[in-house]
Amino acid sequence: MNINTLSDYLKKEYGCKVYKLSLQSGCTCPNRDGTIGKGGCSFCSEGGSGDFASFFLTKDINGNPITIEENIDMQIESAKERVAAKLKGKDHKYIAYFQSFTNTYGDPNVLETIYRQALSHPEIVALSIGTRPDCLPDNIVSILKALRDEYNKDIWIELGLQTINEESAKHIRRGYSLPVFEDAYRRLKENNFTVIVHVILGLPGESEDDMLSSVRYLADLQPRLDGIKLQLLHVLKGTDLALEYEKTHFHVFTLEEYCDLIVKCLKLLPRDIVIHRITGDGPKKLLIAPLWSANKKVVLNTINKAIIDA
């Protein structure tokens, strides 16, 4: 089975290898600050699902204030150093990936400054902005559209849907209903944004049919979805999900079960949808389950073999 991988898409789109630089915008989340709830979604770590990102600093080591522009530049340089070993002298470009928490939830003027500074960097070819569909008011969408047109660079919007099952969504405290997602998705596509949607496979209480229903729903979306991230559920220390796992020991996938499910998910997706992720990483120091997921090389090799053999 052939799939449309992110690596292949980026090489075709930009003519070289493209690396994501994980950055922070300094935003929080309405599901943490009390606007919707506190503590975030039950699976979300203290790092807001961005445990590998650079830090958003407001002062230097001497206690002097750092401007937003300086902050973003510092983060980009720090993130470039982390991927430097992979470059090996080859031509390359970067995507500025704002992953942690909800990166459209904040002062619009501050957000515009952050986005603008990242887009102005000569080696950055695109922004990828992780957010919630209930945090995309029209003024933020307008700012993003204007910046995209001004810099003539791609802006991707990554939406954390996780599941279309409303009971599961309540269980993980997602904090919005499916129609909210549908409204945000419609407005983004009307403005010609590239949209990537996250799905978590293995949520407590979900059957295989539930998970496949979420993928099938995204496969059938119109206008067509641009990309999808299939994320293995990680049980991480310090989360409410970890407390639930300690009490109930809900089922987590074996590697073989997960490979089988991934193949079924991929078979549902049209060939033009880009596959951005097929598993995901949980920080080893925080990972409780499934422990097999910590061996990234073995996991990816096993999944890739299952895809090739399908």
C-alpha positions as CSV (number, residue, x, y, z in Angstrom):
1,M,0.0,0.0,0.0
2,N,1.3,3.4,-1.0
3,I,0.6,6.5,1.2
4,N,1.2,10.2,0.7
5,T,3.8,10.9,3.4
6,L,4.7,14.3,4.7
7,S,8.3,13.8,3.8
8,D,7.4,13.1,0.1
9,Y,5.0,16.0,0.0
10,L,7.5,18.5,1.4
11,K,10.2,17.5,-1.0
12,K,7.8,17.8,-3.9
13,E,6.5,21.2,-2.7
14,Y,9.8,22.8,-1.7
15,G,12.4,20.9,-3.7
16,C,14.5,19.9,-0.7
17,K,14.3,18.3,2.8
18,V,12.2,20.4,5.2
19,Y,12.5,20.2,9.0
20,K,10.0,21.3,11.6
21,L,11.3,23.6,14.3
22,S,9.2,23.2,17.5
23,L,8.5,26.7,19.0
24,Q,6.4,28.2,21.7
25,S,4.1,31.2,21.3
26,G,3.6,31.7,25.1
27,C,-0.1,31.0,24.8
28,T,-2.1,29.0,27.3
29,C,-5.4,27.2,26.7
30,P,-9.0,28.0,27.6
31,N,-9.2,24.4,28.9
32,R,-6.5,25.3,31.4
33,D,-7.1,28.9,32.5
34,G,-10.7,28.4,33.6
35,T,-12.4,29.8,30.6
36,I,-13.7,26.4,29.7
37,G,-12.0,24.3,32.3
38,K,-8.9,23.7,34.3
39,G,-6.2,21.0,33.9
40,G,-6.6,20.7,30.2
41,C,-7.7,17.6,28.3
42,S,-7.1,14.5,30.4
43,F,-4.2,13.2,28.2
44,C,-2.4,16.6,27.9
45,S,1.0,16.8,29.7
46,E,2.3,19.9,31.6
47,G,4.0,20.9,28.4
48,G,0.7,21.2,26.6
49,S,1.6,18.4,24.1
50,G,4.7,20.3,23.1
51,D,7.3,18.7,25.4
52,F,10.1,19.0,22.8
53,A,9.6,22.6,21.9
54,S,11.9,25.5,22.7
55,F,11.1,27.8,25.7
56,F,9.2,31.1,25.4
57,L,11.4,33.4,27.5
58,T,10.5,36.9,28.6
59,K,13.9,37.7,30.2
60,D,17.5,36.8,29.5
61,I,19.9,35.2,32.0
62,N,20.7,38.7,33.4
63,G,17.0,39.5,34.0
64,N,16.8,41.9,31.1
65,P,13.5,42.0,29.1
66,I,13.4,40.1,25.8
67,T,11.2,41.4,23.0
68,I,8.9,39.1,21.2
69,E,10.9,39.4,18.1
70,E,14.2,38.5,19.9
71,N,12.4,35.6,21.6
72,I,11.2,34.1,18.3
73,D,14.6,34.5,16.7
74,M,16.3,32.8,19.8
75,Q,13.9,29.9,19.6
76,I,14.4,29.4,15.9
77,E,18.2,29.3,16.4
78,S,17.9,27.0,19.3
79,A,15.6,24.6,17.4
80,K,17.9,24.7,14.4
81,E,20.7,23.5,16.6
82,R,18.6,20.5,17.7
83,V,18.1,19.3,14.2
84,A,21.6,20.2,12.9
85,A,22.9,16.6,13.2
86,K,20.3,15.5,10.7
87,L,21.3,17.9,8.0
88,K,24.6,16.4,6.8
89,G,25.3,19.3,4.5
90,K,22.2,18.8,2.4
91,D,19.9,21.6,1.1
92,H,17.2,22.2,3.6
93,K,14.5,24.6,4.8
94,Y,12.3,24.9,7.9
95,I,8.7,25.1,9.1
96,A,8.1,27.0,12.2
97,Y,5.8,24.8,14.3
98,F,3.9,26.3,17.1
99,Q,2.7,23.2,18.9
100,S,2.3,23.7,22.6
101,F,-1.1,24.6,24.0
102,T,-3.4,26.8,21.9
103,N,-1.5,29.1,19.6
104,T,-4.4,31.3,18.4
105,Y,-5.6,32.0,22.0
106,G,-4.2,35.3,23.1
107,D,-3.9,39.0,22.3
108,P,-4.3,39.3,18.5
109,N,-1.6,42.0,18.3
110,V,0.9,39.9,20.2
111,L,0.0,36.8,18.1
112,E,0.5,38.8,14.9
113,T,3.9,39.9,16.0
114,I,4.9,36.3,16.8
115,Y,3.7,35.0,13.4
116,R,5.2,37.9,11.5
117,Q,8.6,37.4,13.1
118,A,8.7,33.7,12.3
119,L,7.5,34.3,8.7
120,S,10.2,37.0,8.2
121,H,13.0,34.5,8.8
122,P,14.6,33.7,5.4
123,E,14.9,29.9,6.1
124,I,11.3,29.5,7.2
125,V,9.0,28.4,4.3
126,A,5.8,27.9,6.3
127,L,4.1,28.2,9.7
128,S,2.3,25.3,11.3
129,I,0.0,26.5,14.0
130,G,-1.5,24.1,16.5
131,T,-4.8,25.2,18.0
132,R,-8.4,24.4,19.0
133,P,-11.4,25.0,16.7
134,D,-13.1,27.0,19.4
135,C,-10.2,29.5,19.4
136,L,-10.3,30.7,15.8
137,P,-12.4,33.9,15.8
138,D,-12.8,35.7,12.5
139,N,-10.2,38.4,13.4
140,I,-7.5,35.8,14.0
141,V,-8.3,34.1,10.7
142,S,-8.1,37.5,9.0
143,I,-4.7,38.2,10.5
144,L,-3.4,34.8,9.4
145,K,-4.8,35.3,5.9
146,A,-3.2,38.8,5.6
147,L,0.2,37.5,6.7
148,R,0.1,34.5,4.4
149,D,-0.6,36.8,1.5
150,E,2.0,39.4,2.5
151,Y,4.8,36.9,2.9
152,N,3.6,34.5,0.2
153,K,4.4,31.6,2.6
154,D,2.2,28.7,3.6
155,I,0.3,28.8,6.9
156,W,-1.0,25.4,8.1
157,I,-3.6,25.2,10.8
158,E,-3.5,22.1,12.9
159,L,-6.8,21.3,14.7
160,G,-7.0,18.9,17.7
161,L,-10.2,17.0,17.0
162,Q,-9.0,13.6,18.5
163,T,-12.4,11.9,18.1
164,I,-15.9,12.5,16.6
165,N,-17.4,10.5,19.5
166,E,-19.1,13.0,21.7
167,E,-19.0,10.7,24.8
168,S,-15.3,10.2,24.3
169,A,-14.8,14.0,23.9
170,K,-16.6,14.6,27.2
171,H,-14.6,11.9,28.9
172,I,-11.2,13.5,27.9
173,R,-12.6,17.0,28.6
174,R,-12.1,18.3,25.1
175,G,-14.4,21.2,25.8
176,Y,-16.2,21.7,22.5
177,S,-18.7,19.8,20.3
178,L,-18.3,18.5,16.8
179,P,-20.3,21.4,15.2
180,V,-17.7,23.8,16.6
181,F,-15.0,21.9,14.7
182,E,-17.1,21.9,11.6
183,D,-17.7,25.6,11.7
184,A,-14.0,26.4,12.2
185,Y,-13.0,23.9,9.4
186,R,-15.5,25.5,7.0
187,R,-14.2,29.0,7.6
188,L,-10.6,28.0,7.3
189,K,-11.2,26.2,4.0
190,E,-13.2,29.2,2.7
191,N,-10.0,31.2,3.2
192,N,-7.9,28.6,1.5
193,F,-5.9,27.5,4.5
194,T,-4.1,24.2,4.6
195,V,-5.8,22.2,7.4
196,I,-4.3,19.2,9.3
197,V,-6.5,17.4,11.9
198,H,-5.2,15.3,14.8
199,V,-6.9,12.0,15.8
200,I,-5.9,10.0,18.9
201,L,-6.1,6.2,18.5
202,G,-6.7,4.3,21.8
203,L,-8.8,6.6,23.9
204,P,-10.3,4.9,26.9
205,G,-13.6,3.2,26.1
206,E,-13.4,3.6,22.3
207,S,-13.8,0.5,20.1
208,E,-12.0,0.0,16.9
209,D,-15.2,1.0,15.1
210,D,-15.3,4.3,17.0
211,M,-11.7,5.1,15.9
212,L,-12.4,4.1,12.3
213,S,-15.5,6.2,12.3
214,S,-13.4,9.3,13.2
215,V,-11.0,8.6,10.4
216,R,-13.8,7.8,7.9
217,Y,-15.5,11.1,8.9
218,L,-12.3,13.0,8.1
219,A,-11.8,11.1,4.8
220,D,-15.3,12.2,3.7
221,L,-14.9,15.9,4.7
222,Q,-15.7,18.5,2.0
223,P,-13.8,20.5,1.0
224,R,-11.1,17.9,1.2
225,L,-8.9,17.7,4.3
226,D,-5.3,18.5,3.5
227,G,-3.5,16.4,6.1
228,I,-4.0,14.1,9.1
229,K,-2.1,13.1,12.2
230,L,-2.8,9.6,13.6
231,Q,-1.6,9.7,17.2
232,L,-1.1,6.7,19.4
233,L,-2.5,7.4,22.8
234,H,0.3,7.9,25.3
235,V,-0.3,7.7,29.1
236,L,2.0,10.3,30.6
237,K,3.0,11.0,34.2
238,G,1.2,14.0,35.8
239,T,-1.9,13.7,33.6
240,D,-5.4,12.9,34.7
241,L,-5.3,10.1,32.2
242,A,-2.4,8.5,34.2
243,L,-4.7,8.6,37.3
244,E,-7.4,6.9,35.3
245,Y,-5.0,4.3,34.0
246,E,-3.7,3.6,37.5
247,K,-7.3,3.0,38.7
248,T,-8.8,1.1,35.8
249,H,-5.9,-0.2,33.7
250,F,-7.9,0.4,30.5
251,H,-6.6,-1.4,27.5
252,V,-3.6,0.1,25.6
253,F,-2.5,-1.2,22.2
254,T,0.1,-3.8,21.7
255,L,2.4,-2.9,18.8
256,E,0.8,-5.6,16.6
257,E,-2.7,-4.3,17.4
258,Y,-1.7,-0.7,16.6
259,C,0.0,-1.7,13.3
260,D,-3.2,-3.5,12.3
261,L,-5.4,-0.5,13.1
262,I,-3.1,2.0,11.3
263,V,-3.3,-0.1,8.1
264,K,-7.1,0.0,8.4
265,C,-7.1,3.8,9.0
266,L,-4.8,4.4,6.0
267,K,-7.0,2.3,3.7
268,L,-9.9,4.7,4.5
269,L,-8.0,7.9,3.5
270,P,-8.0,9.3,-0.1
271,R,-4.5,9.3,-1.6
272,D,-4.3,13.1,-1.8
273,I,-4.6,13.5,2.0
274,V,-1.0,13.9,3.4
275,I,-0.1,11.6,6.3
276,H,1.7,13.8,8.7
277,R,2.0,11.3,11.5
278,I,1.3,7.6,12.1
279,T,2.3,7.3,15.8
280,G,3.9,10.2,17.7
281,D,6.4,10.4,20.5
282,G,5.8,10.5,24.3
283,P,8.7,11.8,26.4
284,K,10.5,8.8,27.8
285,K,10.8,10.3,31.2
286,L,7.0,10.8,31.4
287,L,5.8,7.7,29.5
288,I,3.8,5.2,31.5
289,A,2.2,3.2,28.7
290,P,2.5,1.7,26.1
291,L,6.2,1.3,26.9
292,W,6.9,-0.3,23.5
293,S,6.3,3.1,21.9
294,A,9.6,4.4,23.4
295,N,11.6,2.5,20.9
296,K,10.9,4.8,17.9
297,K,13.1,3.0,15.4
298,V,11.5,-0.4,16.0
299,V,8.0,1.1,16.1
300,L,8.4,2.9,12.7
301,N,10.1,0.0,11.1
302,T,7.3,-2.3,12.2
303,I,4.5,0.0,11.1
304,N,6.2,0.7,7.7
305,K,6.5,-3.1,7.1
306,A,2.8,-3.5,7.9
307,I,2.0,-0.8,5.4
308,I,4.2,-2.2,2.7
309,D,2.7,-5.7,3.2
310,A,-0.9,-4.4,3.2
